[in-house]
Amino acid sequence: MSPKRNTMFVIFAGPQQHGRPGTQYIAKDGTKTEIISQAAKFYSFADAQEFAKQMNIKLTELTYIGQDDFIDSDQ
């Protein structure tokens, strides 16, 4: 049985790399990470926006909210 894929909102901390390695995310503690399991994940754009506001993360062209696919082990 293949792993279940979920599409969730995340905050990217740089350009999204389509091959995954090198993609940077904002982690649950507000720092940058390349470790996908540490990325803060959200069910809605509004939740990600609120998190950015609470963590004083300025959304820009390079730090932005987008969607990415995750498998169960990434959660």
N, C-alpha and C positions, 0 to 999 in steps of 0.2 A: 504494500500500500504506500503510495507516494505521500509526502508531507503535504498538509493543507496549507495553501497560500492565502494570506490576508493582505489586503491593500489598506494601508493606514497613512495618516498624515504624520509627517515629521518635519523638523526644522533642519534644513541643510545648512552647513557652515562652509560652503564653497560650491563650485560647480558639481552637479551630479555626474558621476562617472557611470556610464552605461554598463561597463564590465564589473562594477561594484568595487574592486580594490581602489583605494584612494578616495572614495566618497567619504566626506566628513559630515557628521551629524552633531546636533546639540544633544548632549546627554541629559539624563534625568536630574543631574545636579547643576545644569547650566553650562558645563564646560564642553569643549569640542572633543569628539571621539571618532575613530574609524571603526570601532567595534560595534557592529550592528545591534547586538543584544543589549548594549548600554544606551542606545538611542532612545530618547523620549518619544513615545508613540501615542497618537491621539486618534479618536474615532471621528472627530469633526475638525474642520478648519478653525471654527470659533474656539474650540478647546486649545488648539495649538497657539492661536493668537493670544489667548488669555495667559497661557504659560509664558510666552515671550514677554508679555507685559509685566507679569509678576517677577520674572527673573531679570528684568531690565535688559532684554536682548533686543537690540535695534534691528529691525527687519530692513534689508537692503537688497540690492541686486544679487549679492553673494551669500547673504544670510536670509533665507526665504523659506516659506512654508510650501511644501509640495507633498506628493504621494509617492510611496514606494511599496514594493511587495515584500512581504516577510513570510517565512515559513515558521511553523510552530516552535522550532528550536531557537529562532531569533527573538522570540517574545520574552 
